[in-house]
């Protein structure tokens, strides 16, 4: 039976049209394994000269040389600039061309989250009002370079959808939203009741603050490992699926109650004409069933 569901955090509306007897294998994606290195890839070791000069790095060596295990560079084709003030940066997870976020070590996963936090903090301290950290993994998720990486876009405005989330947030929101849990603990992982696509996963600290850029080191590390584990579960269930990761945070000057969280959206269905025309998403897997399937892998 169809249901109209509302995401308590974002205000997004989803029509749930459960298809009978669907299993994760229905959505499983098979892809050829990526090589560990690609000579023409600007994010692989030895090609540091193919990116703009780096703004941060972890590891040995001089700037823009080999020896790094994480690099941050300005995006060569930024979506902000003179007409839309801000900054657009790329965080390259590791030298390995074939290691996505779900396959990172504990240390590498936490390094990514800590760097995204620190770069968000930097830009907010230097005049930007909002910083959006995200991952596009795979061509179907919008990635133009297959070497795994995250991006950070800092803006001097608060985006409209972010303002909607701020306006909707209430003390009981997280309790109401978390009923389809995958993992319970210091970092809670669950499938939102109004998931926009099958197997969407949301995770948050059990008691987090309003802003990602203000998260403590131990909190950021916990979310980094939790995010890595959540993506690994999705990859075990769905194969080499493309996905987006979005870190949802309050803006710099927000003084009201809020709590930052992370959404992981597997790209297993297409956003087609109905969705584009109406703004309503259609999901064919009940979040409770998705949570149960992810618990089992």
C-alpha positions as a Markdown table, in Angstrom:
| # | Residue | x | y | z |
|---|---|---|---|---|
| 1 | Unk | 0.0 | 0.0 | 0.0 |
| 2 | Unk | 1.3 | 3.4 | -0.9 |
| 3 | Unk | 2.1 | 5.9 | 1.8 |
| 4 | Unk | 3.1 | 9.6 | 1.8 |
| 5 | Unk | 5.9 | 10.1 | 4.3 |
| 6 | Unk | 7.6 | 13.3 | 5.5 |
| 7 | Unk | 11.3 | 13.5 | 6.5 |
| 8 | Unk | 11.2 | 15.1 | 10.0 |
| 9 | Unk | 14.6 | 16.6 | 9.6 |
| 10 | Unk | 14.5 | 18.0 | 6.0 |
| 11 | Unk | 10.8 | 18.4 | 5.3 |
| 12 | Unk | 11.3 | 16.3 | 2.1 |
| 13 | Unk | 8.2 | 14.2 | 1.1 |
| 14 | Unk | 8.5 | 10.6 | -0.1 |
| 15 | Unk | 5.9 | 8.3 | -1.6 |
| 16 | Unk | 6.6 | 4.8 | -0.4 |
| 17 | Unk | 5.4 | 2.2 | -3.0 |
| 18 | Unk | 6.8 | -1.0 | -1.6 |
| 19 | Unk | 7.5 | -3.6 | -4.2 |
| 20 | Unk | 6.9 | -7.2 | -3.0 |
| 21 | Unk | 9.8 | -9.5 | -2.2 |
| 22 | Unk | 12.5 | -7.1 | -3.2 |
| 23 | Unk | 15.9 | -8.0 | -1.7 |
| 24 | Unk | 19.2 | -6.2 | -1.8 |
| 25 | Unk | 20.4 | -8.4 | -4.6 |
| 26 | Unk | 17.8 | -6.7 | -6.8 |
| 27 | Unk | 19.9 | -3.6 | -6.7 |
| 28 | Unk | 23.3 | -5.2 | -6.7 |
| 29 | Unk | 25.8 | -3.4 | -8.9 |
| 30 | Unk | 28.7 | -5.3 | -10.5 |
| 31 | Unk | 31.7 | -3.2 | -11.8 |
| 32 | Unk | 35.2 | -4.0 | -12.9 |
| 33 | Unk | 37.7 | -3.5 | -10.1 |
| 34 | Unk | 39.6 | -0.3 | -10.3 |
| 35 | Unk | 43.4 | -0.3 | -10.6 |
| 36 | Unk | 45.5 | 0.8 | -7.7 |
| 37 | Unk | 47.0 | 3.6 | -9.8 |
| 38 | Unk | 46.2 | 5.3 | -13.1 |
| 39 | Unk | 48.9 | 7.2 | -15.0 |
| 40 | Unk | 46.5 | 9.8 | -16.3 |
| 41 | Unk | 44.7 | 10.4 | -13.0 |
| 42 | Unk | 45.4 | 13.9 | -11.5 |
| 43 | Unk | 44.8 | 12.5 | -8.0 |
| 44 | Unk | 47.3 | 9.6 | -8.2 |
| 45 | Unk | 50.8 | 9.8 | -6.8 |
| 46 | Unk | 53.3 | 11.4 | -9.3 |
| 47 | Unk | 50.6 | 13.7 | -10.8 |
| 48 | Unk | 50.6 | 16.3 | -8.1 |
| 49 | Unk | 51.5 | 18.9 | -10.7 |
| 50 | Unk | 48.1 | 18.3 | -12.4 |
| 51 | Unk | 46.1 | 19.8 | -9.6 |
| 52 | Unk | 46.1 | 23.4 | -8.3 |
| 53 | Unk | 48.7 | 23.9 | -5.5 |
| 54 | Unk | 47.7 | 22.1 | -2.4 |
| 55 | Unk | 46.4 | 23.9 | 0.7 |
| 56 | Unk | 46.8 | 21.1 | 3.2 |
| 57 | Unk | 48.3 | 17.6 | 3.4 |
| 58 | Unk | 49.0 | 14.7 | 5.7 |
| 59 | Unk | 52.2 | 12.7 | 5.3 |
| 60 | Unk | 55.8 | 13.3 | 4.3 |
| 61 | Unk | 57.4 | 15.3 | 1.6 |
| 62 | Unk | 57.2 | 18.9 | 0.4 |
| 63 | Unk | 53.9 | 20.5 | -0.9 |
| 64 | Unk | 52.8 | 19.1 | -4.3 |
| 65 | Unk | 55.2 | 16.2 | -4.2 |
| 66 | Unk | 54.8 | 12.5 | -3.4 |
| 67 | Unk | 54.9 | 11.2 | 0.2 |
| 68 | Unk | 51.4 | 12.3 | 1.2 |
| 69 | Unk | 48.6 | 10.1 | 2.4 |
| 70 | Unk | 45.9 | 12.8 | 2.2 |
| 71 | Unk | 45.9 | 16.0 | 0.1 |
| 72 | Unk | 43.6 | 19.0 | 0.0 |
| 73 | Unk | 43.6 | 21.1 | -3.2 |
| 74 | Unk | 41.3 | 23.8 | -4.7 |
| 75 | Unk | 38.9 | 22.4 | -7.2 |
| 76 | Unk | 40.1 | 23.1 | -10.7 |
| 77 | Unk | 36.6 | 23.8 | -11.9 |
| 78 | Unk | 34.9 | 25.4 | -8.8 |
| 79 | Unk | 31.2 | 26.0 | -8.6 |
| 80 | Unk | 31.8 | 29.2 | -6.6 |
| 81 | Unk | 34.0 | 32.2 | -7.6 |
| 82 | Unk | 33.6 | 35.8 | -8.6 |
| 83 | Unk | 29.9 | 35.7 | -9.1 |
| 84 | Unk | 29.2 | 33.5 | -6.1 |
| 85 | Unk | 31.8 | 34.2 | -3.5 |
| 86 | Unk | 33.2 | 31.2 | -1.5 |
| 87 | Unk | 35.7 | 28.4 | -1.8 |
| 88 | Unk | 35.6 | 24.9 | -3.3 |
| 89 | Unk | 38.2 | 22.3 | -2.3 |
| 90 | Unk | 38.9 | 18.6 | -2.9 |
| 91 | Unk | 40.0 | 16.2 | -0.2 |
| 92 | Unk | 41.8 | 13.3 | -1.8 |
| 93 | Unk | 41.4 | 10.3 | 0.6 |
| 94 | Unk | 44.5 | 8.4 | -0.2 |
| 95 | Unk | 47.1 | 7.7 | -2.9 |
| 96 | Unk | 45.1 | 4.6 | -3.8 |
| 97 | Unk | 42.9 | 4.9 | -6.8 |
| 98 | Unk | 40.8 | 1.9 | -5.8 |
| 99 | Unk | 40.0 | 2.6 | -2.2 |
| 100 | Unk | 36.7 | 4.3 | -1.5 |
| 101 | Unk | 35.5 | 5.6 | 1.8 |
| 102 | Unk | 34.0 | 2.2 | 2.8 |
| 103 | Unk | 37.4 | 0.6 | 2.5 |
| 104 | Unk | 39.5 | 3.1 | 4.4 |
| 105 | Unk | 41.3 | 2.1 | 7.6 |
| 106 | Unk | 40.2 | 3.5 | 10.9 |
| 107 | Unk | 43.0 | 6.0 | 10.8 |
| 108 | Unk | 42.4 | 7.1 | 7.2 |
| 109 | Unk | 38.6 | 7.4 | 7.7 |
| 110 | Unk | 39.1 | 9.6 | 10.8 |
| 111 | Unk | 41.7 | 11.7 | 8.9 |
| 112 | Unk | 39.2 | 12.4 | 6.2 |
| 113 | Unk | 36.5 | 13.6 | 8.7 |
| 114 | Unk | 39.0 | 15.6 | 10.7 |
| 115 | Unk | 40.3 | 17.3 | 7.6 |
| 116 | Unk | 36.8 | 18.2 | 6.4 |
| 117 | Unk | 36.0 | 19.5 | 9.8 |
| 118 | Unk | 39.2 | 21.6 | 9.9 |
| 119 | Unk | 38.8 | 23.0 | 6.4 |
| 120 | Unk | 35.1 | 23.9 | 7.3 |
| 121 | Unk | 36.4 | 25.6 | 10.4 |
| 122 | Unk | 39.0 | 27.5 | 8.4 |
| 123 | Unk | 36.5 | 28.9 | 5.9 |
| 124 | Unk | 33.9 | 29.8 | 8.5 |
| 125 | Unk | 36.5 | 31.6 | 10.5 |
| 126 | Unk | 37.5 | 33.6 | 7.4 |
| 127 | Unk | 34.1 | 35.0 | 6.6 |
| 128 | Unk | 32.0 | 32.3 | 5.0 |
| 129 | Unk | 28.6 | 31.6 | 6.5 |
| 130 | Unk | 28.1 | 27.9 | 5.6 |
| 131 | Unk | 30.3 | 25.0 | 4.6 |
| 132 | Unk | 29.0 | 21.9 | 2.8 |
| 133 | Unk | 31.1 | 18.8 | 2.9 |
| 134 | Unk | 30.1 | 15.9 | 0.6 |
| 135 | Unk | 31.2 | 12.9 | -1.4 |
| 136 | Unk | 30.2 | 11.9 | -4.9 |
| 137 | Unk | 31.3 | 8.3 | -5.3 |
| 138 | Unk | 30.8 | 6.9 | -8.8 |
| 139 | Unk | 29.7 | 8.3 | -12.1 |
| 140 | Unk | 26.0 | 7.9 | -11.2 |
| 141 | Unk | 26.5 | 10.0 | -8.1 |
| 142 | Unk | 28.0 | 12.9 | -10.1 |
| 143 | Unk | 31.7 | 12.1 | -9.8 |
| 144 | Unk | 33.8 | 13.4 | -12.7 |
| 145 | Unk | 37.0 | 11.7 | -11.4 |
| 146 | Unk | 36.9 | 8.1 | -10.2 |
| 147 | Unk | 39.7 | 8.4 | -7.7 |
| 148 | Unk | 37.8 | 8.6 | -4.4 |
| 149 | Unk | 37.6 | 12.0 | -2.9 |
| 150 | Unk | 35.4 | 14.4 | -0.9 |
| 151 | Unk | 34.6 | 18.0 | -1.6 |
| 152 | Unk | 34.0 | 21.1 | 0.5 |
| 153 | Unk | 32.1 | 24.1 | -0.7 |
| 154 | Unk | 32.1 | 27.2 | 1.6 |
| 155 | Unk | 29.5 | 29.9 | 0.9 |
| 156 | Unk | 28.7 | 33.4 | 2.1 |
| 157 | Unk | 25.0 | 32.5 | 2.3 |
| 158 | Unk | 22.8 | 29.9 | 4.0 |
| 159 | Unk | 21.3 | 27.6 | 1.3 |
| 160 | Unk | 17.5 | 27.4 | 1.3 |
| 161 | Unk | 17.3 | 23.7 | 2.1 |
| 162 | Unk | 19.6 | 24.2 | 5.1 |
| 163 | Unk | 17.3 | 27.0 | 6.3 |
| 164 | Unk | 14.3 | 24.6 | 6.1 |
| 165 | Unk | 16.2 | 22.1 | 8.3 |
| 166 | Unk | 17.0 | 24.7 | 10.8 |
| 167 | Unk | 13.4 | 25.9 | 11.0 |
| 168 | Unk | 12.0 | 22.3 | 11.4 |
| 169 | Unk | 14.4 | 21.0 | 14.0 |
| 170 | Unk | 12.8 | 20.2 | 17.4 |
| 171 | Unk | 14.1 | 18.4 | 20.5 |
| 172 | Unk | 12.2 | 15.2 | 19.8 |
| 173 | Unk | 13.2 | 15.1 | 16.1 |
| 174 | Unk | 16.1 | 12.6 | 16.4 |
| 175 | Unk | 14.1 | 10.3 | 18.7 |
| 176 | Unk | 11.2 | 10.2 | 16.3 |
| 177 | Unk | 13.5 | 9.8 | 13.2 |
| 178 | Unk | 15.6 | 6.9 | 14.5 |
| 179 | Unk | 13.1 | 4.0 | 14.7 |
| 180 | Unk | 14.7 | 1.9 | 11.9 |
| 181 | Unk | 18.1 | 1.4 | 13.5 |
| 182 | Unk | 21.0 | -0.4 | 11.9 |
| 183 | Unk | 23.6 | 0.3 | 14.6 |
| 184 | Unk | 23.0 | 1.8 | 18.1 |
| 185 | Unk | 25.7 | 3.3 | 20.2 |
| 186 | Unk | 27.7 | 6.5 | 20.5 |
| 187 | Unk | 27.1 | 6.9 | 16.8 |
| 188 | Unk | 23.6 | 5.9 | 15.8 |
| 189 | Unk | 23.0 | 4.6 | 12.3 |
| 190 | Unk | 19.5 | 4.2 | 10.9 |
| 191 | Unk | 17.3 | 4.3 | 7.8 |
| 192 | Unk | 15.2 | 7.4 | 7.8 |
| 193 | Unk | 11.4 | 6.7 | 7.8 |
| 194 | Unk | 11.1 | 8.9 | 4.7 |
| 195 | Unk | 14.1 | 7.6 | 2.9 |
| 196 | Unk | 14.4 | 9.3 | -0.6 |
| 197 | Unk | 15.9 | 6.2 | -2.2 |
| 198 | Unk | 16.2 | 2.5 | -1.2 |
| 199 | Unk | 18.8 | 1.9 | 1.5 |
| 200 | Unk | 19.4 | 5.5 | 2.4 |
| 201 | Unk | 21.4 | 5.6 | 5.7 |
| 202 | Unk | 21.5 | 8.4 | 8.3 |
| 203 | Unk | 24.0 | 8.6 | 11.1 |
| 204 | Unk | 24.7 | 11.0 | 14.0 |
| 205 | Unk | 26.3 | 11.2 | 17.4 |
| 206 | Unk | 23.9 | 10.1 | 20.1 |
| 207 | Unk | 24.4 | 13.6 | 21.7 |
| 208 | Unk | 26.1 | 15.9 | 19.2 |
| 209 | Unk | 26.3 | 19.6 | 18.8 |
| 210 | Unk | 24.8 | 21.9 | 16.1 |
| 211 | Unk | 27.9 | 22.4 | 14.0 |
| 212 | Unk | 30.3 | 19.9 | 12.3 |
| 213 | Unk | 33.1 | 22.4 | 12.4 |
| 214 | Unk | 32.8 | 22.6 | 16.2 |
| 215 | Unk | 32.9 | 18.8 | 16.8 |
| 216 | Unk | 35.5 | 17.5 | 19.2 |
| 217 | Unk | 38.3 | 15.3 | 17.9 |
| 218 | Unk | 36.9 | 12.2 | 19.6 |
| 219 | Unk | 33.4 | 12.9 | 18.2 |
| 220 | Unk | 34.8 | 13.4 | 14.7 |
| 221 | Unk | 36.8 | 10.2 | 14.9 |
| 222 | Unk | 33.8 | 8.2 | 16.0 |
| 223 | Unk | 31.7 | 9.5 | 13.1 |
| 224 | Unk | 34.5 | 8.9 | 10.7 |
| 225 | Unk | 34.7 | 5.2 | 11.7 |
| 226 | Unk | 30.9 | 4.9 | 11.8 |
| 227 | Unk | 30.5 | 6.4 | 8.4 |
| 228 | Unk | 33.2 | 4.1 | 7.0 |
| 229 | Unk | 31.3 | 1.1 | 8.5 |
| 230 | Unk | 27.9 | 2.2 | 7.2 |
| 231 | Unk | 29.3 | 2.6 | 3.7 |
| 232 | Unk | 31.0 | -0.8 | 4.0 |
| 233 | Unk | 27.6 | -2.3 | 4.9 |
| 234 | Unk | 26.0 | -0.7 | 1.9 |
| 235 | Unk | 28.7 | -2.1 | -0.4 |
| 236 | Unk | 28.4 | -5.6 | 1.0 |
| 237 | Unk | 24.6 | -5.4 | 0.5 |
| 238 | Unk | 24.5 | -3.6 | -2.9 |
| 239 | Unk | 27.9 | -4.2 | -4.5 |
| 240 | Unk | 29.8 | -1.5 | -6.2 |
| 241 | Unk | 27.0 | 1.0 | -5.9 |
| 242 | Unk | 27.5 | 4.7 | -6.5 |
| 243 | Unk | 26.5 | 6.9 | -3.5 |
| 244 | Unk | 26.5 | 10.4 | -2.2 |
| 245 | Unk | 27.5 | 11.5 | 1.4 |
| 246 | Unk | 26.3 | 14.8 | 2.8 |
| 247 | Unk | 27.3 | 16.2 | 6.1 |
| 248 | Unk | 24.4 | 18.3 | 7.4 |
| 249 | Unk | 25.4 | 21.1 | 9.8 |
| 250 | Unk | 24.2 | 24.4 | 11.1 |
| 251 | Unk | 25.7 | 27.6 | 9.7 |
| 252 | Unk | 28.3 | 29.8 | 11.4 |
| 253 | Unk | 25.9 | 32.2 | 13.1 |
| 254 | Unk | 23.1 | 29.8 | 14.1 |
| 255 | Unk | 22.3 | 30.2 | 17.8 |
| 256 | Unk | 19.2 | 27.9 | 18.1 |
| 257 | Unk | 19.2 | 24.2 | 18.9 |
| 258 | Unk | 20.3 | 21.8 | 16.2 |
| 259 | Unk | 22.4 | 18.7 | 15.8 |
| 260 | Unk | 24.7 | 17.9 | 12.8 |
| 261 | Unk | 24.3 | 14.5 | 11.0 |
| 262 | Unk | 25.4 | 12.6 | 7.9 |
| 263 | Unk | 23.3 | 11.2 | 5.1 |
| 264 | Unk | 24.5 | 8.4 | 2.8 |
| 265 | Unk | 22.3 | 8.1 | -0.3 |
| 266 | Unk | 22.9 | 5.0 | -2.6 |
| 267 | Unk | 22.2 | 5.8 | -6.3 |
| 268 | Unk | 20.2 | 2.6 | -7.0 |
| 269 | Unk | 17.2 | 4.3 | -8.7 |
| 270 | Unk | 16.9 | 7.3 | -11.0 |
| 271 | Unk | 15.4 | 10.6 | -10.2 |
| 272 | Unk | 13.0 | 10.8 | -13.1 |
| 273 | Unk | 10.2 | 12.9 | -14.6 |
| 274 | Unk | 7.7 | 12.6 | -11.8 |
| 275 | Unk | 10.3 | 13.4 | -9.1 |
| 276 | Unk | 11.7 | 16.4 | -11.1 |
| 277 | Unk | 8.2 | 17.8 | -11.8 |
| 278 | Unk | 6.8 | 17.4 | -8.3 |
| 279 | Unk | 9.7 | 17.4 | -5.8 |
| 280 | Unk | 8.4 | 14.2 | -4.4 |
| 281 | Unk | 10.7 | 11.2 | -4.2 |
| 282 | Unk | 9.5 | 7.6 | -4.8 |
| 283 | Unk | 10.9 | 4.8 | -2.7 |
| 284 | Unk | 10.1 | 1.1 | -3.4 |
| 285 | Unk | 11.8 | -0.4 | -0.3 |
| 286 | Unk | 10.4 | 0.2 | 3.1 |
| 287 | Unk | 13.0 | 1.7 | 5.4 |
| 288 | Unk | 12.3 | -1.0 | 8.0 |
| 289 | Unk | 13.1 | -3.7 | 5.5 |
| 290 | Unk | 16.3 | -1.8 | 4.4 |
| 291 | Unk | 17.5 | -1.5 | 8.0 |
| 292 | Unk | 16.9 | -5.2 | 8.6 |
| 293 | Unk | 18.8 | -6.1 | 5.5 |
| 294 | Unk | 21.8 | -3.9 | 6.4 |
| 295 | Unk | 21.8 | -5.3 | 9.9 |
| 296 | Unk | 22.3 | -8.7 | 8.4 |
| 297 | Unk | 25.4 | -8.0 | 6.4 |
